[in-house]
Amino acid sequence: MAQSYIEYNAEVIALTNATVIDGTGGSLRKNQTLIVNNGLFQEFGENIQVPQNALVIDLKDKTIIPGIVGMHNHLHIPQFPNVGAEASKLYLASGVTTIQTCGAASPEHEIILAKKITQGELIGPEIIPSAPFITGAGGNPNMIIPRNEQHLRDTMQHWIKQGVEWFKVYRNTNPNDLRIIIDEAHKNKAKVRGHLCSITFEEATKLGIDGIEHGLNSTSDFRSNKSYGVCNGSTEYLDELVINSSAVKNLQQLMIDNQVFLTSTLAIYEASVPNRAFVDDRSLKIMSPYLQSQYDERRSSFDKETEDLTRENRLKRIMAFEYQYFKMGGLLCSGVDAGRHILPGFGDQRNYQLLVEAGFTAEEAIQVMTSNGAKALGRNDIGLIQVGKRADFVILNGDLKTNADVIERVETVFKKGIGYDPEKILNEMNGKFGID
């Protein structure tokens, strides 16, 4: 099945005349030659001798970036607990070659799908699966709500024994439960990340959490009248907090000092901004009739609110919070958090455009979306275009540095040195995303 999507599959490939953004954050390089041998980058630079047995691909007027490492890339969306097969195709076709699913609605399906992709039975990114979400009293009943410490540790061990190394805590998690979760995870070389509310960023950081999701809009540290361990209080800070204040910078510095990564999910927040929440034609084609009708209902409501710039201004402040974290030296990653009309893969691309809008250079935005994710995962084999790394990369048709929309012009996606044709993948997806 996977064979039908493959465009290039040669032992040695030479990519010539390429403009390369390598994922380090350093300046792009033009007129580069890259040699891929047995799925790894073997040589990279100017004046490289092309092996006689190489398949040569001329990349004049094209940009190469590392495969995107999606760090908040679910295999579910609201009302659909398992869209893994379809989402995996969309991720790969969009240039996403590795994902951490950041909480699972169907964890058994995630584990099976990850194995099938690894074995070559199905196409998709490398999937790093998650355990089910963990929350607390008053939280979503479909998530794990710990009954006591033993129940919590036993539940975590169940997933650890199945090879899961990532746990996600949700908005109503009890602080003492988070302490136990982090302890059990770290004892077993697993990691913990959180969409927080009941627990502040400061509290979670001091407890030893590895990663925090969404940024400013989840920073309950600044809620007024918030009770300890409870997801309550008011959110005026979203409109009033001074982003470059000492209070914000001190919090961010604490996170940086404790090596907490922050995951940006700008595209899904933008989907709630009335004067921005418009679907593009390619997404509309792939959405099921049901998802299309949902979008039409939301859009009808939004059309009455386009002059209300509250959420537009909040988006700008969320951007500023993330840009400041990055510039202070924090490890900022990115992920789509698919939902509404924001589709897997397409939303990752939109994140790039929004990072550029937030002030990141093309090179910095690609760093956030590639090598920073690899660092958060503890992986040194992906995320960079560099000799010895795995040949996961994306060929884009155009100059990404001068035109952020080029991120959508995916010509070929290489994973482990094999090139996949995104057009063939997407042509089969029309109307299929979001079907029971």
FENJO-V179554 format. One record per residue. N is the residue number from 1. RES is the residue in three letters. PHI is phi in radians with two decimals (none if undefined). PSI is psi in whole degrees, -180 to 180 (* if undefined). Layout:
n;res;phi;psi
N;RES;PHI;PSI
N;RES;PHI;PSI
//
This chain:
n;res;phi;psi
1;MET;none;-47
2;ALA;-1.09;-30
3;GLN;-1.00;-33
4;SER;-1.20;-16
5;TYR;-1.71;-4
6;ILE;-1.46;130
7;GLU;-1.76;-38
8;TYR;-2.31;132
9;ASN;-2.65;82
10;ALA;-2.21;150
11;GLU;-1.09;-42
12;VAL;-2.17;127
13;ILE;-2.21;134
14;ALA;-1.97;122
15;LEU;-1.82;116
16;THR;-1.99;158
17;ASN;1.01;34
18;ALA;-1.60;144
19;THR;-1.64;123
20;VAL;-2.10;126
21;ILE;-1.85;110
22;ASP;-1.54;-6
23;GLY;1.69;-7
24;THR;-1.40;-18
25;GLY;1.68;-10
26;GLY;-1.32;169
27;SER;-1.04;146
28;LEU;-1.11;159
29;ARG;-2.15;136
30;LYS;-1.84;161
31;ASN;0.95;45
32;GLN;-1.67;152
33;THR;-2.03;133
34;LEU;-2.12;134
35;ILE;-1.93;123
36;VAL;-1.86;127
37;ASN;-2.31;119
38;ASN;0.92;43
39;GLY;1.43;7
40;LEU;-2.20;153
41;PHE;-1.29;120
42;GLN;-1.70;-42
43;GLU;-2.47;155
44;PHE;-2.79;121
45;GLY;2.76;-162
46;GLU;-1.71;159
47;ASN;0.94;39
48;ILE;-1.49;134
49;GLN;-1.29;125
50;VAL;-1.47;122
51;PRO;-1.04;146
52;GLN;-1.10;-30
53;ASN;-1.58;9
54;ALA;-1.42;144
55;LEU;-1.40;120
56;VAL;-1.72;129
57;ILE;-2.12;116
58;ASP;-1.46;121
59;LEU;-1.97;34
60;LYS;-1.03;134
61;ASP;1.17;21
62;LYS;-2.19;159
63;THR;-2.05;138
64;ILE;-1.90;133
65;ILE;-2.22;160
66;PRO;-1.12;156
67;GLY;-1.01;137
68;ILE;-1.20;137
69;VAL;-1.86;101
70;GLY;-1.45;120
71;MET;-1.84;3
72;HIS;-2.55;62
73;ASN;-2.11;86
74;HIS;-1.18;161
75;LEU;-1.95;25
76;HIS;-2.49;162
77;ILE;-2.37;165
78;PRO;-0.91;131
79;GLN;1.39;-9
80;PHE;-2.27;96
81;PRO;-1.26;-13
82;ASN;-2.55;99
83;VAL;-2.04;29
84;GLY;-1.02;-47
85;ALA;-1.08;-44
86;GLU;-1.28;-43
87;ALA;-1.07;-39
88;SER;-1.08;-40
89;LYS;-1.14;-43
90;LEU;-1.12;-42
91;TYR;-1.02;-52
92;LEU;-1.09;-44
93;ALA;-1.12;-22
94;SER;-1.66;-1
95;GLY;1.72;10
96;VAL;-1.61;114
97;THR;-1.85;-12
98;THR;-2.51;137
99;ILE;-2.35;145
100;GLN;-1.89;125
101;THR;-1.39;-13
102;CYS;0.98;54
103;GLY;1.75;134
104;ALA;-2.07;134
105;ALA;-1.56;-26
106;SER;-2.33;74
107;PRO;-1.07;-36
108;GLU;-1.09;-41
109;HIS;-1.13;-38
110;GLU;-1.04;-47
111;ILE;-1.10;-44
112;ILE;-1.13;-45
113;LEU;-1.09;-42
114;ALA;-1.02;-43
115;LYS;-1.17;-41
116;LYS;-1.13;-37
117;ILE;-1.20;-43
118;THR;-1.05;-38
119;GLN;-1.42;-5
120;GLY;1.47;10
121;GLU;-1.31;-32
122;LEU;-2.30;162
123;ILE;-1.75;155
124;GLY;2.74;179
125;PRO;-1.28;166
126;GLU;-1.12;125
127;ILE;-1.79;123
128;ILE;-1.81;102
129;PRO;-1.34;168
130;SER;-2.14;160
131;ALA;-1.34;172
132;PRO;-1.05;155
133;PHE;-1.00;147
134;ILE;-2.04;130
135;THR;-2.33;-156
136;GLY;-2.47;-171
137;ALA;-0.94;134
138;GLY;1.51;-5
139;GLY;-1.50;-177
140;ASN;-1.03;122
141;PRO;-1.19;-14
142;ASN;-1.41;-6
143;MET;-1.73;169
144;ILE;-1.27;123
145;ILE;-2.03;105
146;PRO;-1.04;136
147;ARG;-1.49;-35
148;ASN;-2.90;179
149;GLU;-1.09;-42
150;GLN;-1.13;-43
151;HIS;-1.03;-42
152;LEU;-1.15;-48
153;ARG;-1.16;-41
154;ASP;-1.11;-41
155;THR;-1.11;-44
156;MET;-1.09;-40
157;GLN;-1.11;-36
158;HIS;-0.96;-44
159;TRP;-1.39;-34
160;ILE;-1.07;-40
161;LYS;-1.17;-18
162;GLN;-1.63;8
163;GLY;1.64;5
164;VAL;-1.35;134
165;GLU;-2.14;7
166;TRP;-2.31;131
167;PHE;-2.14;140
168;LYS;-2.11;125
169;VAL;-1.72;149
170;TYR;-2.03;-178
171;ARG;-0.96;-29
172;ASN;-1.81;14
173;THR;-1.08;137
174;ASN;-1.34;138
175;PRO;-0.97;-39
176;ASN;-1.19;-36
177;ASP;-1.11;-40
178;LEU;-1.09;-39
179;ARG;-1.02;-43
180;ILE;-1.17;-43
181;ILE;-1.05;-46
182;ILE;-1.13;-42
183;ASP;-1.07;-49
184;GLU;-1.16;-40
185;ALA;-1.12;-51
186;HIS;-1.17;-31
187;LYS;-1.10;-26
188;ASN;-1.92;20
189;LYS;1.02;32
190;ALA;-1.86;169
191;LYS;-2.18;159
192;VAL;-2.24;135
193;ARG;-2.32;161
194;GLY;-2.57;138
195;HIS;-1.66;103
196;LEU;-1.74;157
197;CYS;-2.78;-59
198;SER;-1.08;-29
199;ILE;-1.94;134
200;THR;-1.39;164
201;PHE;-1.04;-42
202;GLU;-1.09;-47
203;GLU;-1.09;-45
204;ALA;-1.12;-41
205;THR;-1.08;-45
206;LYS;-1.20;-25
207;LEU;-1.38;-16
208;GLY;1.83;21
209;ILE;-1.07;150
210;ASP;-1.56;-37
211;GLY;-2.58;150
212;ILE;-2.23;142
213;GLU;-1.76;149
214;HIS;1.38;-25
215;GLY;1.43;-139
216;LEU;-0.96;-40
217;ASN;-1.20;-10
218;SER;-1.97;9
219;THR;-1.48;85
220;SER;-1.27;-6
221;ASP;-0.90;-32
222;PHE;-1.83;8
223;ARG;-1.25;141
224;SER;-1.51;148
225;ASN;1.04;31
226;LYS;-1.46;137
227;SER;-1.61;147
228;TYR;-1.05;129
229;GLY;1.30;11
230;VAL;-2.20;139
231;CYS;-1.47;83
232;ASN;-2.59;-169
233;GLY;1.66;170
234;SER;-1.83;160
235;THR;-2.02;32
236;GLU;-1.02;-27
237;TYR;-0.97;-30
238;LEU;-1.04;-26
239;ASP;-1.85;-14
240;GLU;-2.09;-25
241;LEU;-1.08;135
242;VAL;-1.49;113
243;ILE;-1.11;-36
244;ASN;-1.64;21
245;SER;-1.26;162
246;SER;-1.13;-32
247;ALA;-1.10;-44
248;VAL;-1.23;-45
249;LYS;-1.12;-38
250;ASN;-1.13;-40
251;LEU;-1.11;-47
252;GLN;-1.10;-39
253;GLN;-1.12;-38
254;LEU;-1.05;-45
255;MET;-1.08;-44
256;ILE;-1.12;-45
257;ASP;-1.07;-29
258;ASN;-1.74;12
259;GLN;0.99;43
260;VAL;-1.58;124
261;PHE;-1.52;151
262;LEU;-2.05;133
263;THR;-1.90;122
264;SER;-1.45;135
265;THR;-2.34;54
266;LEU;-1.10;-38
267;ALA;-1.10;-40
268;ILE;-1.28;-32
269;TYR;-1.18;-42
270;GLU;-1.00;-31
271;ALA;-1.16;-9
272;SER;-1.86;6
273;VAL;-1.67;114
274;PRO;-0.91;-41
275;ASN;-1.53;9
276;ARG;-2.24;-17
277;ALA;-1.41;68
278;PHE;-2.00;136
279;VAL;-1.41;147
280;ASP;-1.62;163
281;ASP;-1.08;-39
282;ARG;-1.19;-37
283;SER;-1.18;-43
284;LEU;-1.02;-37
285;LYS;-1.08;-38
286;ILE;-1.54;-25
287;MET;-1.16;142
288;SER;-1.16;161
289;PRO;-0.94;-36
290;TYR;-1.13;-47
291;LEU;-1.13;-36
292;GLN;-1.09;-43
293;SER;-1.16;-37
294;GLN;-1.07;-44
295;TYR;-1.07;-45
296;ASP;-1.02;-40
297;GLU;-1.13;-46
298;ARG;-1.11;-43
299;ARG;-1.12;-38
300;SER;-1.06;-40
301;SER;-1.23;-44
302;PHE;-1.08;-34
303;ASP;-1.06;-21
304;LYS;-1.53;-5
305;GLU;-2.13;11
306;THR;-1.13;-20
307;GLU;-1.50;-9
308;ASP;-1.48;109
309;LEU;-1.70;16
310;THR;-0.99;-51
311;ARG;-1.31;-31
312;GLU;-1.03;-47
313;ASN;-1.17;-35
314;ARG;-1.14;-40
315;LEU;-1.01;-43
316;LYS;-1.08;-37
317;ARG;-1.28;-37
318;ILE;-1.07;-43
319;MET;-1.02;-46
320;ALA;-1.11;-39
321;PHE;-1.05;-45
322;GLU;-1.24;-41
323;TYR;-1.08;-43
324;GLN;-1.10;-42
325;TYR;-1.04;-45
326;PHE;-1.10;-48
327;LYS;-1.18;-26
328;MET;-1.36;-8
329;GLY;1.83;9
330;GLY;-1.30;153
331;LEU;-1.49;101
332;LEU;-1.76;127
333;CYS;-2.01;-175
334;SER;-2.57;150
335;GLY;-2.82;161
336;VAL;-1.47;-35
337;ASP;0.86;57
338;ALA;-0.97;145
339;GLY;2.94;173
340;ARG;0.94;-126
341;HIS;-1.78;12
342;ILE;-1.62;109
343;LEU;-1.63;155
344;PRO;-0.92;136
345;GLY;1.47;-59
346;PHE;-1.06;-38
347;GLY;-1.20;-33
348;ASP;-1.09;-43
349;GLN;-1.09;-41
350;ARG;-1.11;-36
351;ASN;-0.98;-42
352;TYR;-1.01;-49
353;GLN;-1.07;-38
354;LEU;-1.28;-34
355;LEU;-1.10;-41
356;VAL;-1.12;-43
357;GLU;-1.04;-34
358;ALA;-1.29;-10
359;GLY;2.03;-5
360;PHE;-1.24;143
361;THR;-1.24;166
362;ALA;-0.98;-43
363;GLU;-1.15;-40
364;GLU;-1.18;-42
365;ALA;-1.10;-41
366;ILE;-1.16;-38
367;GLN;-1.02;-47
368;VAL;-0.99;-41
369;MET;-1.53;-5
370;THR;-2.26;-81
371;SER;-1.20;-30
372;ASN;-1.15;-39
373;GLY;-1.08;-42
374;ALA;-1.07;-41
375;LYS;-1.09;-44
376;ALA;-1.08;-33
377;LEU;-1.39;-10
378;GLY;1.27;31
379;ARG;-1.92;129
380;ASN;-1.92;11
381;ASP;-1.85;-6
382;ILE;-2.35;173
383;GLY;1.63;-10
384;LEU;-2.36;149
385;ILE;-1.64;102
386;GLN;-2.76;145
387;VAL;-0.99;131
388;GLY;1.65;-17
389;LYS;-1.39;161
390;ARG;-1.15;139
391;ALA;-1.43;69
392;ASP;-1.79;113
393;PHE;-2.75;166
394;VAL;-2.23;132
395;ILE;-1.70;121
396;LEU;-1.90;139
397;ASN;-1.54;92
398;GLY;2.39;-174
399;ASP;-1.77;101
400;LEU;-1.13;-31
401;LYS;-1.08;-38
402;THR;-1.71;-12
403;ASN;-2.54;106
404;ALA;-1.12;-23
405;ASP;-1.22;-15
406;VAL;-1.08;-22
407;ILE;-1.02;-24
408;GLU;-1.50;-13
409;ARG;-1.64;67
410;VAL;-1.44;118
411;GLU;-1.58;-47
412;THR;-2.58;142
413;VAL;-2.03;122
414;PHE;-1.79;131
415;LYS;-2.30;121
416;LYS;0.96;37
417;GLY;1.43;1
418;ILE;-1.82;129
419;GLY;-1.66;126
420;TYR;-1.87;144
421;ASP;-1.61;108
422;PRO;-1.14;-32
423;GLU;-1.11;-41
424;LYS;-1.10;-39
425;ILE;-1.17;-49
426;LEU;-1.22;-31
427;ASN;-1.07;-24
428;GLU;-1.59;-2
429;MET;-1.73;-6
430;ASN;-0.98;124
431;GLY;1.28;8
432;LYS;-1.79;-9
433;PHE;-1.60;119
434;GLY;1.69;45
435;ILE;-2.08;135
436;ASP;-1.11;*
//
